[in-house]
Structure formats: structure tokens, C-alpha cells
Amino acid sequence: MAGGTIDVNGVWKKFAKGESFDSLRDLIPSLAKRLISKPPDQELLQKEFWALRDVSFSVRPGEALAIIGPNGSGKSTMLKLLSRILKPNRGSIAVKGRLGALIELGAGFHPDLTGRENIYLNGTILGMKRAEIDKKFDEIVDFSGLAAFLDMPVKRYSSGMYARLGFSVAVHVDPDVLLVDEVLSVGDYHFQEQCFRKMQQFCRQGTTLVFVSHNLTAVSTLCTTALVLKSGFPVFQGDISGAIQKYHSFYEADLKSRELEVLDSRLKVNGASDTNVIEPGSRVVFEVEIQALAEIRDAHPGIQVHTPDGQCLFATASSRLTKDRLNLSPGQRATLVFSFDMNLQGGVFLLGFTVSPEIETPGEWLYYNPRLKRLVLTEDRRCAGVLHANPSLDILIHRSEVKTMDRQEVSA
């Protein structure tokens, strides 16, 4: 497996919004109008829109590129262009090497054919010879875990079973370039782990990977670089930490306070600064620079750690950490430095910052932002769960003493 390359240069892709026609009287004039007045590719007809606009990137052998962004940003369209399902209106795409792709649930499957028949159909579509499929057939079935359902029509498969069979075929093509969409999220936990390990193995062997997912933990653990799309535009391309910060900036609320303003917030992890992708158990330094908008006396700064759905995992304030209080005059600035161990397992977590008044009353704040920063913890694949306990294991073998009786003891 030598690994393939991807070069995308100035790619644009447009689509037409859906139209419905009640009769031939409406349909025929519309088709005639399109044939007569078809504009060049760089122009838009009425109801057309650009799904991708001037996208360029390169991926080399052994590299793993994540494509992330909000729904409708053009991620899946980009994968379909890379897999040659679609053609760009402008720009060029060059993919060198054997291609394996799982970009749409059930793509390449015929619903009336059995799982067995679809392995041969999908494998052929992906460029495998009949003899090659015969040779790898048992491996494909074992990887999918669907041996008991192999002779059932796939139209009776669940979405998870579809994903299992599709990914199993795609990875046994031995691809130089592997394209994977969010479709894997429908699989169960153990199959996702199995796929994850397989993709890591491919990258180590030199396979070029393009991975589309909203699972930022998987993205940060698997990929080395990322492309962020928004409304078809490439808004960031570079390291994973910067890409995730850009992605989250789309959803930030503008939280205002009459008492103080947050000027800047920074994370330092194990001595490295300006990152929000960390490993479980890391020592985190959280710096918040603030400016008082009004007189602040004997206030209590604090931090919180939440899950994305709002569950509070940890919260504390200066009133429980130190005797020091926050006192500022209007216009005065201060930097607050919190240090803590992030003993959580892989996932996305929200880091909040609060300032409560001298007399702490539940629900009353001088400043409250439960999502000032987002932390992405990479997966420690040795463990599962929420807590990262940094476990170790010693195995102590107890050797039992077997008493051997001599002949005299036996005869007695």
C-alpha cells in the first residue's frame, strides 16, 4: 500500500433548488428555456446556488484530513467530487491511487440483492476483480459481523447493518485513498472502535484519509489537519486545534455583562499555549483577562466544566479556593489564572467562567458564560467512560506449593 495523493484546485460546484411541476404545460416550457438560455458554468440560473466556492487543498500519503463545518456547508459534496460521483463546475481535482469510499449509506448497494451479492456488486464498483473479492470474501464478512444475515436482501438491513457492510467492503479494497463520511456514526460503539482502529492502521501504512464528521473527538484523535467549510466557503485550513476553535466560533453567543467584560481567554496545556485539543489527564492553565465596567468589590471568580448538553461536571469559585477576592475600579484590568487537571475521557467539554457577587446567591452573577472555551479531549483508547483515572495494573501470580508425599507416607 503505497498511499495516494489528492490535489484540489479552485473547485466550484453549483446545484439547482428543487422545482415541482403540476403538468406538462409547465414542465415543457421550463426545459426549453434551460436549453435555449443555458448560462456558462460560472453564472447562476434562477434557483441555483453555489454548494462549494473556490476550495483548494492537498493531501499527501499517510496524511489524514478532516473536513468539518455546519450542516449544509458542502462537506459531503466535496467527498462526492473526490469520489467522481459529481464533477466540478470550475476548478480541477486530481486523485491518484486506488480509491475506497463510504460516503453515503447504501451507496453502491442494490436493495433487492442479498448482502452476499452486494459484496460482489460494491466491490466491483470500487475496482476489485472477481478473483480478488473471492479471496477476501471471508475477511469482509468477518469484519462486518453479518454472517448470519448474508443471504437476506439488504432492503431489510438496519442503517447500522448497511454501514457495517459498506465500510467492510471499502476497507478491503486496500485503498491508497480512503474517503469516509459521517455515515459511520450509525454503527454501534464496538463497530465504531473497530473502524477507528482500521483507519489508524491505514494511516500508519501510508493511506491518504479524508474524514468528514461532527464528532470532534474522533477528528482530533485521528486527523492531523482540517479544512473548515461554511456555506461552501473554505474559512480555515490548518492544524486541528485552530480548526475546532473556528468551528465553534460559528455558534458562540454574544453574552454581555454590565459589570465586566472578558477581553481574552487562553489555555495552556502541559506548557503549550493556545490549544484546546488535549489528552486526558492533562494539567490545564486557564487564563481569563477581564476589564471592569463598574465598581467590583469582594467578588468571587470561578470556573465550570459542562458537557455540551449542559450537565455540570465540575464547578468552583475563589470563595472555596482562597481568601483572595476580586476588587476592581471601573476601567481596571486583571488576569485570572486557574489551574486544574482535566481527568476526563475523550469528548467535547465546555469550560465556563463566572464572577459572583460578595454575597453568593444561586442564579445571581456579575458575569456568567458557561461556554467561554471548548475543550476537545482525545480518546485514550485503553479506557471508556467519562472519568479518566489514569489506571495501571500489576499482575501478581500466586504460586501454590504442591506437597509431594514419599512412599512411606503413602503406605502409612
N, C-alpha and C positions, 0 to 999 in steps of 0.2 A: 504494500500500500504506500504509494509514493506521495500522495497528497495532491490536491488540485489547487487552482487559483481562481479568484473572482475579481474582475475589474468592471466597475460600473461607472460610466462617464456621462454626466449631464442628462440623466434619464427623466423624461416627462411621460405621464400616462393619463389619458382622459377617459371618462365614461359618460354615458347619457343617463339621466334620471329616467325612471320608468314611465312609460306612456301607456295609456289604455285606449282602445278604440271600440266603440259600440257597434260599428258596422263597416262594411267595405267602402261605403260612401266617404267615411272619414280616413280609412287606412290608405286607400289608393292615392289620394292627393298628397298625403304626408310622405309616402315613399317616393313619389315623383319629384316632389320638392327637394328631397335629400339628394336624389341622383343628379338633378339639374344644378343645384347650388351648393354642392359639397365644397366646404372651405378647406384650405391647407391644414395640415396636422397641427400647426402652431396656433390656430384660431379655434374658437369655441362656437358651436351652434347653440341655439336656444335650448335650454335644459341640460346642456353638457357642463361638466365640471372637471377640474384637474384633481386626480387622485394622488399624483406624485408630481413634484415640481423641482427640477434641476437637482436630482440626487446623484451623488458621486461617492464611491468608496472602493477600497481594495481589501481583499483578504488573502493572506498567503498560507502555504501549507502549515498545518499544526496550529493555526490561529482559530480562536472561537469568538465570533462577533455576535453580540446581542442586538436585536432591533426592538426598541421599546417605544411606547408612546400611548396616548389615549386611544379609546375606541374610535375607529374611522380615520386614523392618521395615515393609513396607507401601508401598514406593516405586511399584511397578508398579500396585498397587491404586489409588493416588492418580491416576495417569495415566489409568486406565480410567474413574475417576469424572469426571475433567476432560473426557474424550472422549465421555461419556454412554453408554458401554458398560454401566456399572453405575450404580445410584442409591444415594445415601447413606441409611442408616437414620435418621440425625439430622443436622441442620445444613443449610446451603444452599451451592450452587455456582453462580456466575454467570460464564459465559464469553461475552464479546461479541466478535464478529468472525468471519471465516471461519477454520475450523479445519483444520489439516493435522496428521496424526498418524502416527507409526511407533512403535507401542508393543508389537507382538508379531509375531514372524516369521511372515509369510504371512497375517496378518490382512487380511481383505478379498479374498483370492485364492481361486479355486476350483481345486483341484489338477488336475482333468481338462481345464481350459481352457488354451489357449496363453498365452504371455506377451503377445502382441498383444491377445487377448480380455480378459485380466485387466487390462490398462491401462485399457480402457474400463469394465470392471466396477468396479475400485477407484476410478477417477476419478469415476464416477457416485456411488458410496457417499460419497465425500468432498465431493460437492456440485457437481461440474463438469457443464456441459451437453455434449451430444454434439458440438456445433459447436466448443466450447472445447477438447475433447480432440483433435478433428481438427486444430485449429490448432497445438496444442502437441505433437502426437504425435511428430514427428521430434526435437524437443528432448528429450523424455522418453527416447526410445530412445538418442540420442547420449549423454546424461548417464549412463545405466545401462551403456553399453558392451556391450549384449546383442543387438545387431542380428543376429548370426549364430544366435542361439537363440530368436528371437522367435516362431517358429511351432512351438516344442516345448512340450508340456504342462509346466506348472510343477512337477508332481509329480516330474519328472526333474531339476529345478534343485538345485544345491547350496544350503546355507544362505547362503553369500555371495551367490549369484545372487538368491535371494529378497530379501535385504536391499537389493541394488542396485536391483532393480525397485521394491520398496516405497518406498524413500526417493526415488527419481526421480519417482514419481507424486506423493508427498506434497508435495515442494517445488515442483512445477509447478502446484499448486493456487493459488499465490500467496497463502499463508495470512497472516492477521492474527495468528493464534496457532499456533505450531508446537510439538508435543509429540514428544520423541524419547527412546526408551528405550535400554538397553544393547545392543539388538539390533545396532547399528552395529559392535560390536566383532568381529563375524564377517567383516566385509569385509576385503579386503587393504589394505596400507598406502596405496597410491595412491588408492583409492576413499575411505578414511577422510579423507585430506587434502582430497580434492575436496568431501566432505560438510562438513568442518570450515570450509572457506573459504566454502561456500554459507551456512552458518548464521551466520558472521560478517557476511556481506553482508546477510542478512535483518535482523540486529540493527541494523546501521547504517541500514537503511531504515525502522526503526520496528517491525519484527515483534516480538511477545512470544514469548519462548522459555522452555520448561520442559524441562530436560535431566536425565535420570537416567543415572548412570554410576558405575562403580567406578574409572574412570580419572581420578585426581585431577589429573593434569597437564592433561588436556583440560578438566576442570571449572574449574581455576584460570585457564586461559588464556581460556576462552570466557565464563564466567559472572561476574556482578557480585555476586550474593548467593546464599546457600544455605540450605536447610532440612534439618536432620539429624533423621532418624527412627530410633527404636529400639523394637522390639516394638510398633509402631503409635503410640507417643507422639512428639510433637514435642519434642525435647530441646534444640534450638538453632535460632535463626533470625537471620541477620545476615551479616557480611562473610565472604568465602571463607576467610581465614586462620583466624579463630576456629572456623569450621565444620570445617575439616580437623583442627585440634587436638582438637576434641570427638570427631570420628570416630575418630581414632587412640587416644584415651583409652580406648575400649572394649577395646582389645587389649593395653594395657600390662601387662607382668608386674611383680610386686612383687619387685624384686631387692634383697636385703638384704646388708649387709656388717657384719662385727663391728668393723671398724676406723674406718669413717667413714660419714657419712650425707649425701646430697645434699638440701639444703634447697630449692633453687630453681635453675632454669636459664633463661636468657634469650638471645634472639637480637636483634642489631641489624644491620640491613642498610642500607647507604648512609645511615646516620644515623637511620633509622626503627627504632623498637623494637617488640618483641612481635609479630613476624610470622614466619611460616615459609613464606610464598609469595614467592619471589624470582625475579629474572630471571637468566639465565645470565651468568656473568662478574662477578656482584656481589661486593663486599667484605663479608665476614661477620664480625661480632664475636660470639663465643660466650662468655657469662659463666656460670660454674657456682659457686654458693655452697654451701660444704660445712661440716660440723662434725665434728671428730674425736671418735670414741667411745673411742679408745685412744691411746696414745703413738705418734706417727708421726715417723719420723726419716729424713731424706735420701731421701724418696720422689719418684717421677717421675710427675707428671700428664701425661696425653696425650689425644689425640683420634683418632677414626677416622671414616671415611666408608664406608658399605656400601650395596650395592644391597639391595632388600627380600628377595632370596633368599640374602643372606649373603655375597656376593662383596665382599672388601675392596678399595676403590679407592684409599684413602689412609690412612696411619696415621703418627703421630709422637708423641714424648714429649719432656718437658723435657730429658732427658739428651742429646737431639740438637739442641736449640734454644738452650739457655742453660746456664750453670754453676749457676744457682739450683736449689735443692732445696726440697721441701716439708717443713717441720718444724712440728708442732702438738702441743700438750698436750691431754689429754682435756677436752672441752667447748669448746675454742677453735675459732673460726670463721675462714674465709678465703674470698675470692672469686678465682677463677682466670679470667683473661681471655685467650682465644685469638682471633687474627685470621688470616683466610686468604681467598683468592679462590676462589669456587665456580665454577671453569671447567668446568662440566659442562653438557650439553644437557638439555632438558626431561625430567622424570621425578620419581619419588619416591625419596628417598635417606634413609638412616638416619645420624644423627650420634651417634656413641658417645663416651663419656667413660671413661677408665681412670686408675687410680693403681697403679703398680707399685712393689715394694719397692726398697730401696737396691741390692741385687744383682738385676738384672733377669734373671729366669728365665722362659723361654717357658711360658705357661699358669699362672703364679702372679701373683695380683693382690691388692692391698689393696681395690680396688674395680673392678668391671667391669660396664658396661652398654653394649652395642653399639647400643642404640636409645633413648638418652636423649631425643633430639629427632628429629623427622622434618621434612625439608625437601622442599618441592614446588617444583621449578624449572619455570617456564612454558616453553612451546616457543618457540624462536627459529625461526620458520617458514622462514628463509632457509637453514638448515643441517639436517643429520641426523647421527646418530651419538651417541656418548657424550661425547666431548670437545668443549668449546666453545672454539675457538681464536681467536674474535673476528677473523674474516678480513676482509681488504679486497682490492680489485683495482684495478689500473691497467692500462688497455689502451693500449699504445704501438704506433702504426701506423708501420711502416717503409715509406717511400715510395721505390720503386726508380726510378733515373734511366734513362730510355729515351733512348739516343743516336740522334739523327736525322742521317742522312747526307745531304750535299748532292749535287747532280747530278754534280759532278766525281768524288767518291768512288765513286759508283755506276758511272760509266763506266770508271773505272780498274780 
